[in-house]
Amino acid sequence: MNFPYFQKHRGRRINIGGRDIVALGLEQHVWQDIYYYCMTSSWPMFFGGAALIFLLFNTLFAALYMLDASPIANLAPDNFLGAFFFSVETLATVGYGDMHPQTVYAHCIATAEIFVGMASVALTTGVMFARFSRPRSQILFAKHPVCHMADGRRILVIRLANARMNIISEASARLRLLKNELTPTMGNFRKISDMKLERDQHPVFSLGWSIIHVIDESSPLFGCTEEQLKMSNAALMLSIEGIDETTNQTQRARHYYPCSAIRWNHRYKDILSYQGEIPHLHYVKFHESEPLDDFSG
């Protein structure tokens, strides 16, 4: 079995929206997508990879220096380790001055190494800045959506909070239902249905926001039982987007709820209390809900 065949047919496990999926038959073009891997790897892995490349480059150039006879003046120690240290100084463009090239061959290798060093420093700095400056939201999603009756309507509620407690202006929300559907013409496919929200925009999202969907005749959840949702592997996908006024950057957040996470005939516990005139928000109860006895629907 050749390598390209193995690469196409081996399973690749990925996580999309909180679901583990094994993808088969996809080629991974690692060298053509290095920037993506640099941006998505963890900080320890990123620095570990950068350190490994740094050591490999210096080892390679040290070996090239040692191919010549006495290429470096004042080499200390007078062996491969000394050439390695000289390569580190050259690649980093430090140049202490004690050791220096003394042959044309060594000058040529040093010229190439300086070019590689300047390019690698620029690339590493650019990727580090891109990683550091990438906008990250701190939107807190309740672990469980709740469904209950309110004012004669059956509603689905998802509670959100802005953990930074700054202002996300003109925030918008989109809720979708994903479920497997079998049709004679299309076979088995994953159907996505938009779910209308009572309010899909928040002008100043700074503390909390309750996303409310009314389960009426126009709702894709209308008439669906908990067992039916489970059989169709149904899930909810909630997406939030807005402008962070602190950084003036677009903030995006997304959360995936399997329908088994919905707590039927529950409502969220109140997290707001007052001490005098000062409101207190008890986020330790943010994910908690309580059952209702008067549920019907």
TORSELO-536977 format. One record per residue: x negated, y negated, z negated of N, C-alpha, C, O in turn; residue number from 1. Coordinates in steps of 0.05 Angstrom, whole numbers, m for minus. Example, Ala and Ser with C-alpha at 12.3 -4.5 7.8 and 13.67 -1.06 7.14 Angstrom:
SITE      n_X      n_Y      n_Z     ca_X     ca_Y     ca_Z      c_X      c_Y      c_Z      o_X      o_Y      o_Z     n
SITE     m264      114     m156     m246       90     m156     m264       66     m156     m285       66     m169     1
SITE     m257       45     m142     m273       21     m143     m258       m1     m157     m268      m23     m161     2
***
This chain:
SITE      n_X      n_Y      n_Z     ca_X     ca_Y     ca_Z      c_X      c_Y      c_Z      o_X      o_Y      o_Z     n
SITE      m17       24        0        0        0        0      m18      m25        0      m35      m28      m18     1
SITE      m14      m42       20      m31      m66       21      m19      m87        2        3      m85       m8     2
SITE      m36     m108       m4      m29     m128      m24       m4     m144      m16       14     m148      m33     3
SITE       m1     m154        9       23     m169       16       48     m153       12       69     m164        4     4
SITE       48     m127       19       71     m110       15       78     m109      m14      102     m111      m22     5
SITE       58     m104      m31       63     m102      m59       74     m128      m70       92     m128      m88     6
SITE       63     m151      m60       72     m177      m70      101     m182      m63      116     m195      m78     7
SITE      110     m173      m39      137     m177      m31      157     m160      m46      179     m168      m51     8
SITE      149     m135      m54      167     m116      m65      166     m113      m95      183      m99     m106     9
SITE      147     m125     m108      146     m123     m137      167     m142     m148      173     m163     m136    10
SITE      178     m135     m172      198     m152     m184      185     m176     m198      164     m174     m211    11
SITE      198     m199     m196      190     m223     m209      212     m232     m228      234     m239     m219    12
SITE      206     m232     m254      227     m238     m273      226     m268     m279      206     m279     m286    13
SITE      249     m281     m275      252     m309     m280      276     m315     m297      294     m298     m300    14
SITE      277     m339     m309      299     m347     m325      312     m372     m313      299     m392     m310    15
SITE      337     m369     m305      352     m392     m293      376     m397     m309      394     m380     m312    16
SITE      377     m421     m321      401     m429     m336      406     m411     m360      429     m406     m367    17
SITE      385     m400     m372      389     m382     m395      393     m353     m388      397     m337     m406    18
SITE      394     m347     m362      398     m319     m353      372     m307     m343      358     m320     m327    19
SITE      366     m283     m351      342     m269     m340      350     m255     m314      370     m240     m313    20
SITE      334     m260     m293      339     m249     m267      313     m237     m257      292     m249     m260    21
SITE      315     m214     m244      292     m202     m231      295     m206     m201      314     m196     m189    22
SITE      277     m221     m188      278     m227     m160      259     m208     m145      236     m205     m153    23
SITE      268     m196     m124      252     m177     m108      250     m188      m79      269     m200      m68    24
SITE      227     m183      m67      223     m190      m39      214     m218      m34      214     m227      m11    25
SITE      206     m233      m54      196     m261      m51      166     m261      m52      154     m251      m71    26
SITE      153     m274      m33      125     m278      m35      118     m302      m52      133     m322      m52    27
SITE       97     m300      m68       89     m322      m85       64     m334      m73       42     m323      m73    28
SITE       67     m359      m63       45     m373      m51       32     m391      m72       36     m415      m74    29
SITE       16     m378      m89        4     m391     m112      m13     m415     m104      m11     m436     m115    30
SITE      m31     m410      m84      m50     m431      m77      m36     m454      m62      m47     m476      m61    31
SITE      m12     m450      m51        2     m471      m38       20     m486      m57       33     m506      m49    32
SITE       22     m477      m81       41     m489     m100       28     m493     m127       40     m490     m148    33
SITE        2     m501     m127      m13     m504     m152       m2     m526     m169        0     m523     m193    34
SITE        7     m548     m156       18     m571     m171       42     m562     m187       45     m570     m210    35
SITE       59     m545     m176       83     m536     m190       75     m520     m215       86     m524     m236    36
SITE       56     m502     m212       47     m486     m234       33     m503     m256       36     m497     m280    37
SITE       19     m523     m247        6     m541     m266       27     m557     m282       24     m562     m306    38
SITE       50     m564     m269       70     m580     m282       88     m562     m300       99     m572     m320    39
SITE       91     m537     m294      109     m520     m309       96     m503     m330      109     m491     m347    40
SITE       69     m501     m330       55     m485     m350       55     m500     m377       59     m524     m378    41
SITE       51     m485     m398       49     m498     m425       23     m513     m427        4     m509     m412    42
SITE       22     m532     m447       m2     m547     m450      m26     m530     m457      m48     m534     m445    43
SITE      m24     m510     m475      m48     m492     m480      m57     m478     m454      m81     m475     m450    44
SITE      m38     m468     m438      m45     m454     m414      m58     m474     m394      m77     m466     m380    45
SITE      m47     m498     m392      m59     m518     m374      m88     m524     m381     m105     m524     m364    46
SITE      m93     m530     m407     m120     m537     m415     m138     m512     m414     m162     m515     m407    47
SITE     m127     m489     m419     m143     m465     m417     m151     m460     m388     m174     m452     m382    48
SITE     m133     m464     m369     m139     m461     m341     m159     m482     m331     m178     m475     m316    49
SITE     m156     m507     m341     m175     m528     m333     m203     m521     m344     m223     m525     m330    50
SITE     m205     m511     m369     m231     m504     m380     m243     m481     m365     m268     m480     m361    51
SITE     m227     m461     m357     m237     m438     m343     m249     m447     m315     m270     m438     m308    52
SITE     m234     m464     m301     m244     m474     m276     m270     m490     m279     m288     m488     m263    53
SITE     m271     m506     m301     m295     m521     m307     m319     m503     m310     m341     m508     m300    54
SITE     m316     m482     m326     m338     m463     m331     m346     m448     m305     m369     m444     m300    55
SITE     m326     m441     m289     m332     m427     m264     m347     m445     m244     m366     m436     m232    56
SITE     m339     m470     m242     m353     m488     m224     m382     m492     m233     m400     m491     m217    57
SITE     m386     m496     m259     m414     m500     m269     m431     m475     m266     m454     m477     m260    58
SITE     m419     m452     m270     m433     m427     m266     m442     m424     m237     m464     m416     m231    59
SITE     m423     m431     m219     m429     m428     m190     m452     m447     m182     m471     m439     m168    60
SITE     m450     m472     m191     m471     m491     m183     m498     m485     m196     m519     m490     m185    61
SITE     m497     m475     m221     m522     m467     m234     m535     m445     m219     m559     m445     m216    62
SITE     m519     m426     m209     m530     m404     m193     m542     m415     m167     m563     m405     m158    63
SITE     m529     m435     m155     m540     m447     m130     m567     m461     m135     m585     m459     m119    64
SITE     m569     m475     m158     m594     m488     m165     m616     m468     m168     m639     m473     m159    65
SITE     m610     m445     m180     m631     m425     m186     m640     m411     m161     m660     m395     m163    66
SITE     m627     m415     m138     m637     m402     m114     m663     m415     m103     m677     m403      m87    67
SITE     m668     m440     m112     m692     m454     m103     m714     m451     m124     m709     m445     m147    68
SITE     m739     m456     m116     m762     m455     m134     m765     m482     m147     m770     m502     m133    69
SITE     m763     m484     m173     m766     m509     m189     m750     m532     m177     m761     m552     m170    70
SITE     m723     m528     m176     m707     m549     m164     m702     m573     m182     m697     m595     m173    71
SITE     m705     m568     m209     m698     m589     m228     m722     m595     m245     m734     m577     m256    72
SITE     m728     m621     m247     m750     m630     m264     m742     m630     m293     m719     m636     m300    73
SITE     m761     m623     m311     m756     m623     m340     m733     m604     m348     m718     m610     m367    74
SITE     m731     m582     m333     m710     m563     m339     m714     m551     m367     m734     m539     m373    75
SITE     m694     m554     m384     m696     m544     m412     m669     m534     m421     m649     m548     m421    76
SITE     m669     m508     m429     m690     m488     m427     m695     m481     m398     m678     m484     m380    77
SITE     m719     m470     m393     m727     m464     m366     m716     m438     m356     m731     m419     m351    78
SITE     m690     m437     m354     m677     m412     m344     m649     m420     m334     m643     m444     m330    79
SITE     m632     m399     m330     m605     m404     m320     m589     m422     m338     m573     m439     m329    80
SITE     m593     m419     m365     m578     m436     m383     m584     m466     m380     m566     m482     m381    81
SITE     m610     m472     m375     m617     m500     m369     m604     m510     m344     m595     m533     m344    82
SITE     m603     m493     m323     m589     m501     m298     m559     m505     m303     m547     m523     m291    83
SITE     m548     m489     m320     m520     m492     m327     m515     m519     m341     m496     m533     m334    84
SITE     m532     m526     m360     m529     m552     m374     m532     m575     m355     m518     m595     m357    85
SITE     m551     m573     m336     m556     m594     m317     m531     m596     m298     m523     m618     m291    86
SITE     m519     m574     m292     m495     m574     m275     m472     m588     m290     m457     m603     m278    87
SITE     m469     m583     m316     m449     m596     m332     m452     m626     m331     m433     m641     m327    88
SITE     m477     m635     m335     m483     m664     m334     m477     m676     m307     m466     m698     m305    89
SITE     m484     m661     m286     m479     m671     m259     m450     m671     m251     m440     m691     m240    90
SITE     m436     m649     m258     m407     m647     m251     m391     m669     m266     m372     m679     m255    91
SITE     m399     m675     m290     m385     m695     m306     m396     m723     m300     m386     m743     m311    92
SITE     m415     m726     m281     m428     m751     m274     m438     m766     m299     m437     m790     m300    93
SITE     m449     m750     m318     m461     m762     m342     m489     m772     m336     m495     m796     m339    94
SITE     m507     m754     m327     m534     m762     m319     m550     m774     m341     m555     m798     m341    95
SITE     m559     m758     m360     m575     m768     m382     m602     m778     m373     m614     m796     m385    96
SITE     m613     m767     m352     m638     m776     m341     m662     m758     m347     m682     m760     m333    97
SITE     m660     m741     m368     m682     m723     m374     m687     m703     m352     m709     m699     m343    98
SITE     m665     m690     m344     m667     m671     m322     m656     m684     m296     m636     m698     m297    99
SITE     m670     m679     m274     m661     m691     m249     m671     m674     m226     m691     m660     m228   100
SITE     m657     m675     m202     m666     m659     m179     m693     m669     m170     m699     m693     m170   101
SITE     m710     m650     m161     m736     m658     m151     m742     m645     m124     m765     m648     m114   102
SITE     m723     m631     m112     m727     m621      m85     m703     m630      m68     m682     m637      m78   103
SITE     m707     m629      m41     m686     m637      m23     m662     m619      m27     m639     m627      m27   104
SITE     m667     m593      m30     m646     m573      m34     m629     m580      m59     m605     m580      m58   105
SITE     m643     m586      m81     m629     m593     m106     m613     m618     m103     m591     m621     m114   106
SITE     m624     m638      m88     m609     m663      m83     m584     m657      m68     m563     m669      m73   107
SITE     m585     m640      m48     m561     m633      m32     m540     m619      m49     m517     m626      m47   108
SITE     m549     m600      m66     m530     m587      m84     m518     m607     m104     m494     m606     m110   109
SITE     m535     m625     m114     m525     m645     m133     m505     m663     m120     m485     m671     m132   110
SITE     m510     m671      m95     m491     m688      m80     m464     m674      m77     m443     m687      m82   111
SITE     m464     m649      m70     m439     m634      m67     m425     m631      m94     m401     m634      m96   112
SITE     m441     m627     m115     m429     m624     m142     m416     m649     m152     m395     m649     m164   113
SITE     m429     m672     m147     m418     m697     m155     m392     m703     m141     m373     m712     m154   114
SITE     m390     m696     m115     m365     m700     m101     m343     m682     m113     m321     m691     m117   115
SITE     m350     m657     m118     m330     m639     m130     m322     m648     m158     m299     m647     m165   116
SITE     m342     m659     m174     m336     m669     m200     m317     m693     m200     m298     m694     m216   117
SITE     m322     m712     m182     m305     m735     m180     m277     m728     m172     m257     m738     m182   118
SITE     m275     m709     m152     m249     m701     m143     m233     m686     m164     m210     m690     m168   119
SITE     m247     m668     m179     m234     m652     m199     m225     m669     m223     m203     m665     m234   120
SITE     m241     m689     m230     m233     m707     m252     m208     m723     m244     m190     m726     m260   121
SITE     m208     m733     m219     m185     m748     m209     m160     m731     m209     m139     m740     m217   122
SITE     m162     m706     m199     m139     m689     m197     m129     m681     m225     m105     m682     m230   123
SITE     m148     m674     m243     m140     m667     m270     m127     m690     m285     m106     m686     m298   124
SITE     m138     m714     m282     m126     m737     m294      m98     m743     m284      m80     m750     m299   125
SITE      m95     m741     m257      m69     m745     m245      m48     m726     m254      m25     m734     m260   126
SITE      m55     m700     m256      m36     m680     m265      m29     m684     m295       m6     m681     m303   127
SITE      m49     m691     m311      m44     m696     m339      m26     m720     m343       m7     m719     m360   128
SITE      m30     m741     m327      m12     m764     m330       16     m757     m321       36     m766     m333   129
SITE       18     m742     m299       45     m734     m289       59     m717     m310       83     m720     m314   130
SITE       45     m699     m323       57     m682     m344       65     m699     m368       87     m696     m379   131
SITE       48     m718     m376       53     m734     m400       76     m754     m395       91     m759     m413   132
SITE       78     m765     m371       98     m785     m365      124     m774     m355      143     m789     m350   133
SITE      126     m748     m351      150     m736     m341      173     m740     m361      169     m734     m385   134
SITE      196     m751     m353      217     m757     m372      229     m731     m383      235     m712     m368   135
SITE      232     m730     m409      244     m707     m422      267     m717     m440      263     m736     m456   136
SITE      290     m705     m437      313     m713     m453      312     m699     m480      300     m678     m483   137
SITE      325     m711     m499      329     m699     m526      358     m698     m532      367     m707     m553   138
SITE      373     m687     m513      402     m685     m517      408     m658     m530      399     m637     m521   139
SITE      423     m659     m551      429     m636     m567      456     m625     m559      476     m640     m560   140
SITE      457     m600     m551      482     m587     m543      491     m568     m566      475     m554     m577   141
SITE      517     m569     m572      527     m550     m591      523     m522     m581      526     m517     m557   142
SITE      517     m504     m599      512     m476     m591      536     m462     m579      534     m444     m563   143
SITE      560     m471     m588      585     m457     m580      606     m477     m571      612     m495     m587   144
SITE      616     m475     m547      640     m490     m540      664     m480     m557      664     m457     m566   145
SITE      683     m497     m562      707     m489     m577      732     m494     m560      732     m511     m543   146
SITE      752     m478     m565      777     m481     m550      800     m480     m571      802     m462     m587   147
SITE      818     m499     m569      841     m500     m588      863     m518     m576      859     m531     m556   148
SITE      885     m518     m590      908     m535     m582      905     m562     m595      897     m564     m619   149
SITE      911     m583     m580      911     m610     m591      932     m627     m576      931     m629     m552   150
SITE      950     m638     m591      972     m655     m580      987     m640     m558      994     m651     m537   151
SITE      992     m614     m563     1007     m598     m544      992     m589     m520     1004     m578     m501   152
SITE      966     m594     m519      950     m585     m496      928     m566     m506      918     m569     m528   153
SITE      921     m547     m489      899     m529     m495      874     m542     m483      872     m547     m459   154
SITE      854     m547     m500      830     m561     m491      805     m545     m498      804     m529     m517   155
SITE      785     m549     m481      758     m538     m485      740     m561     m492      740     m581     m478   156
SITE      725     m559     m513      708     m581     m523      680     m571     m527      674     m550     m537   157
SITE      661     m588     m518      632     m584     m522      621     m609     m535      624     m631     m523   158
SITE      608     m606     m557      597     m630     m572      568     m635     m564      552     m616     m562   159
SITE      562     m660     m559      535     m668     m552      525     m689     m572      541     m702     m586   160
SITE      498     m692     m573      486     m714     m589      460     m722     m576      446     m706     m564   161
SITE      454     m748     m578      429     m759     m569      409     m758     m592      411     m776     m610   162
SITE      391     m739     m593      374     m735     m616      355     m759     m620      345     m763     m642   163
SITE      348     m774     m599      331     m797     m602      345     m820     m614      333     m838     m625   164
SITE      371     m821     m612      388     m842     m622      381     m869     m610      385     m890     m622   165
SITE      370     m869     m586      368     m893     m571      391     m895     m551      411     m880     m554   166
SITE      390     m912     m532      412     m916     m513      407     m902     m487      387     m908     m473   167
SITE      425     m884     m479      425     m874     m451      449     m887     m438      472     m880     m444   168
SITE      444     m905     m420      465     m921     m408      477     m906     m384      463     m892     m370   169
SITE      503     m911     m380      518     m900     m357      513     m870     m354      507     m859     m333   170
SITE      516     m856     m377      512     m827     m376      536     m814     m362      559     m823     m365   171
SITE      531     m793     m348      552     m778     m334      550     m749     m341      528     m739     m346   172
SITE      573     m735     m340      574     m707     m347      589     m692     m325      608     m702     m313   173
SITE      579     m668     m319      593     m650     m300      594     m622     m313      574     m611     m322   174
SITE      617     m611     m312      622     m584     m324      632     m566     m301      650     m573     m286   175
SITE      620     m542     m299      627     m523     m278      630     m495     m290      617     m488     m309   176
SITE      648     m481     m277      652     m453     m285      640     m435     m263      645     m439     m240   177
SITE      623     m416     m272      611     m397     m254      622     m369     m261      622     m361     m284   178
SITE      630     m355     m240      640     m328     m245      637     m311     m220      638     m322     m198   179
SITE      635     m285     m224      634     m267     m201      662     m263     m189      682     m261     m203   180
SITE      663     m263     m163      688     m260     m149      685     m241     m126      665     m243     m111   181
SITE      703     m223     m122      703     m203     m101      725     m210      m81      748     m210      m88   182
SITE      717     m214      m56      737     m220      m35      732     m201      m11      709     m191       m8   183
SITE      753     m195        5      749     m177       27      730     m188       48      716     m172       62   184
SITE      729     m214       51      712     m226       73      684     m231       64      665     m226       80   185
SITE      680     m241       40      653     m249       31      640     m229       12      617     m231        5   186
SITE      655     m209        4      644     m189      m15      641     m201      m43      657     m218      m50   187
SITE      622     m192      m58      617     m201      m85      599     m225      m84      576     m223      m75   188
SITE      608     m248      m95      591     m271      m95      596     m287     m121      616     m282     m135   189
SITE      579     m306     m127      580     m322     m151      595     m348     m144      584     m365     m129   190
SITE      619     m351     m153      636     m374     m147      631     m396     m167      630     m391     m191   191
SITE      629     m421     m158      626     m444     m175      650     m462     m172      657     m470     m150   192
SITE      663     m468     m194      687     m485     m194      682     m509     m212      673     m507     m235   193
SITE      689     m533     m202      687     m557     m218      709     m558     m238      732     m550     m233   194
SITE      703     m568     m262      722     m571     m283      726     m600     m290      707     m614     m298   195
SITE      750     m610     m286      755     m638     m291      753     m645     m321      763     m630     m338   196
SITE      740     m667     m327      737     m676     m354      755     m700     m360      760     m716     m343   197
SITE      763     m701     m385      780     m724     m393      764     m750     m390      775     m770     m381   198
SITE      739     m750     m397      721     m772     m392      694     m761     m383      681     m747     m398   199
SITE      686     m767     m358      661     m756     m348      638     m776     m349      616     m771     m338   200
SITE      643     m800     m361      622     m820     m363      622     m833     m391      643     m836     m403   201
SITE      599     m840     m400      596     m853     m425      578     m878     m421      555     m875     m413   202
SITE      589     m902     m425      573     m926     m419      548     m929     m437      527     m938     m427   203
SITE      550     m921     m462      527     m924     m481      526     m898     m498      539     m897     m519   204
SITE      512     m879     m488      509     m853     m502      485     m856     m521      462     m852     m513   205
SITE      491     m861     m547      470     m865     m566      471     m845     m589      451     m838     m601   206
SITE      495     m837     m597      499     m818     m619      511     m792     m610      497     m773     m604   207
SITE      538     m791     m608      551     m767     m601      570     m770     m578      577     m793     m571   208
SITE      579     m748     m567      597     m748     m544      611     m720     m544      597     m700     m544   209
SITE      637     m720     m543      653     m696     m541      663     m693     m513      679     m709     m503   210
SITE      653     m672     m499      662     m666     m472      688     m650     m474      688     m629     m486   211
SITE      709     m660     m461      736     m648     m464      746     m640     m436      748     m657     m418   212
SITE      754     m615     m434      767     m605     m410      794     m595     m417      797     m577     m435   213
SITE      815     m605     m404      843     m595     m410      849     m571     m392      846     m572     m368   214
SITE      856     m549     m406      863     m524     m391      892     m525     m383      910     m516     m398   215
SITE      897     m537     m360      924     m538     m349      925     m523     m323      907     m507     m317   216
SITE      946     m527     m307      950     m512     m282      927     m517     m262      922     m500     m245   217
SITE      914     m540     m263      892     m546     m245      865     m536     m254      845     m538     m239   218
SITE      864     m525     m278      838     m516     m289      832     m488     m279      849     m471     m277   219
SITE      806     m482     m273      798     m455     m265      801     m435     m288      799     m411     m283   220
SITE      804     m445     m312      807     m427     m335      837     m421     m340      843     m404     m358   221
SITE      855     m434     m326      883     m430     m331      891     m401     m326      886     m390     m305   222
SITE      904     m389     m346      914     m362     m343      893     m340     m347      899     m317     m346   223
SITE      868     m348     m352      846     m329     m356      845     m320     m385      846     m337     m403   224
SITE      843     m295     m389      840     m284     m416      810     m281     m422      793     m281     m404   225
SITE      805     m277     m447      777     m273     m455      765     m248     m442      742     m248     m435   226
SITE      781     m227     m439      772     m203     m427      766     m207     m397      747     m196     m386   227
SITE      783     m222     m383      779     m227     m355      754     m243     m350      739     m237     m331   228
SITE      748     m262     m367      724     m278     m365      699     m261     m369      679     m264     m356   229
SITE      701     m242     m388      679     m224     m393      675     m206     m370      652     m200     m362   230
SITE      696     m195     m357      693     m177     m335      681     m191     m310      667     m178     m295   231
SITE      686     m216     m307      675     m231     m284      648     m244     m290      638     m260     m274   232
SITE      637     m238     m314      611     m250     m322      612     m280     m320      594     m293     m309   233
SITE      634     m292     m330      638     m321     m328      619     m336     m346      611     m326     m367   234
SITE      613     m361     m338      595     m378     m354      602     m407     m349      613     m414     m328   235
SITE      595     m424     m367      598     m453     m364      571     m466     m361      552     m458     m374   236
SITE      569     m485     m342      545     m500     m338      551     m530     m342      567     m541     m327   237
SITE      538     m542     m362      543     m570     m368      518     m586     m361      496     m580     m371   238
SITE      520     m606     m344      498     m623     m336      503     m652     m345      525     m663     m341   239
SITE      482     m664     m355      483     m692     m365      462     m708     m351      439     m699     m347   240
SITE      468     m733     m343      449     m750     m330      454     m779     m338      477     m787     m341   241
SITE      433     m794     m343      436     m823     m350      409     m836     m350      388     m823     m346   242
SITE      409     m862     m355      384     m879     m355      376     m884     m384      391     m896     m399   243
SITE      352     m875     m391      341     m881     m418      331     m909     m418      313     m916     m403   244
SITE      344     m927     m434      337     m955     m434      310     m960     m447      299     m982     m443   245
SITE      299     m941     m461      272     m945     m473      250     m943     m452      232     m959     m451   246
SITE      253     m922     m435      232     m917     m414      242     m926     m387      226     m926     m368   247
SITE      267     m932     m384      279     m940     m358      276     m917     m338      272     m922     m314   248
SITE      277     m892     m348      276     m869     m331      302     m853     m332      316     m854     m352   249
SITE      307     m839     m311      331     m822     m310      326     m797     m327      307     m783     m324   250
SITE      345     m793     m345      344     m769     m363      364     m749     m353      387     m755     m347   251
SITE      356     m724     m352      373     m702     m343      371     m679     m364      350     m673     m373   252
SITE      394     m668     m369      394     m644     m387      416     m625     m377      436     m634     m365   253
SITE      412     m600     m383      431     m580     m373      432     m557     m394      412     m550     m406   254
SITE      456     m547     m397      459     m524     m415      477     m504     m403      497     m510     m390   255
SITE      471     m479     m408      486     m456     m397      499     m441     m420      486     m433     m440   256
SITE      525     m437     m418      540     m422     m438      553     m397     m425      571     m401     m409   257
SITE      546     m373     m433      562     m351     m425      589     m353     m439      591     m363     m461   258
SITE      610     m344     m426      637     m348     m437      641     m333     m464      659     m338     m479   259
SITE      623     m314     m469      624     m300     m495      616     m319     m518      621     m314     m541   260
SITE      603     m342     m511      596     m362     m531      619     m379     m540      617     m393     m560   261
SITE      641     m379     m524      664     m396     m531      677     m386     m556      683     m362     m558   262
SITE      683     m403     m575      697     m396     m599      726     m405     m595      733     m428     m596   263
SITE      743     m385     m591      772     m390     m586      786     m396     m613      780     m384     m634   264
SITE      805     m414     m611      820     m422     m635      802     m433     m657      806     m427     m681   265
SITE      781     m448     m649      763     m461     m667      761     m491     m661      767     m499     m638   266
SITE      754     m506     m680      747     m534     m676      721     m540     m690      714     m527     m710   267
SITE      707     m561     m682      682     m568     m694      687     m581     m722      706     m595     m726   268
SITE      669     m575     m740      670     m588     m766      661     m617     m763      644     m624     m747   269
SITE      674     m634     m779      668     m662     m778      641     m668     m789      634     m658     m811   270
SITE      624     m682     m775      597     m688     m785      595     m717     m794      574     m726     m803   271
SITE      617     m732     m793      617     m761     m801      629     m764     m828      650     m754     m834   272
SITE      614     m779     m845      625     m786     m871      615     m815     m878      598     m825     m864   273
SITE      628     m827     m897      621     m854     m905      612     m856     m934      624     m843     m951   274
SITE      592     m871     m938      584     m878     m965      585     m909     m967      567     m923     m957   275
SITE      607     m918     m978      613     m947     m977      622     m953     m948      640     m940     m938   276
SITE      609     m972     m936      615     m979     m908      596     m968     m888      598     m973     m864   277
SITE      576     m952     m898      555     m942     m881      562     m913     m872      565     m896     m889   278
SITE      565     m908     m846      570     m881     m836      546     m863     m838      523     m872     m834   279
SITE      550     m838     m845      529     m818     m847      536     m795     m828      559     m785     m828   280
SITE      517     m787     m811      521     m765     m793      505     m741     m803      481     m742     m806   281
SITE      519     m719     m808      507     m695     m820      502     m675     m797      519     m658     m791   282
SITE      478     m678     m785      472     m660     m762      466     m632     m770      464     m614     m753   283
SITE      464     m626     m796      461     m599     m805      486     m583     m799      485     m558     m798   284
SITE      509     m597     m796      534     m583     m789      541     m586     m760      564     m580     m752   285
SITE      522     m595     m744      529     m602     m716      539     m577     m701      558     m580     m684   286
SITE      528     m554     m705      536     m530     m690      559     m514     m703      568     m494     m692   287
SITE      568     m523     m726      588     m508     m741      616     m514     m732      623     m536     m724   288
SITE      633     m493     m733      661     m496     m726      677     m481     m747      667     m466     m763   289
SITE      704     m486     m746      721     m473     m765      746     m463     m750      755     m476     m732   290
SITE      757     m441     m759      781     m430     m745      806     m446     m751      808     m458     m772   291
SITE      825     m445     m733      851     m458     m736      872     m436     m738      870     m416     m725   292
SITE      892     m441     m755      914     m421     m759      938     m426     m741      954     m408     m737   293
SITE      940     m450     m730      964     m457     m715      959     m457     m685      972     m472     m670   294
SITE      941     m439     m676      935     m438     m647      956     m422     m632      966     m402     m641   295
SITE      962     m432     m609      980     m418     m591      972     m425     m563      961     m446     m559   296
SITE      978     m409     m545      971     m415     m517      961     m393     m502      954     m396     m478   297
***
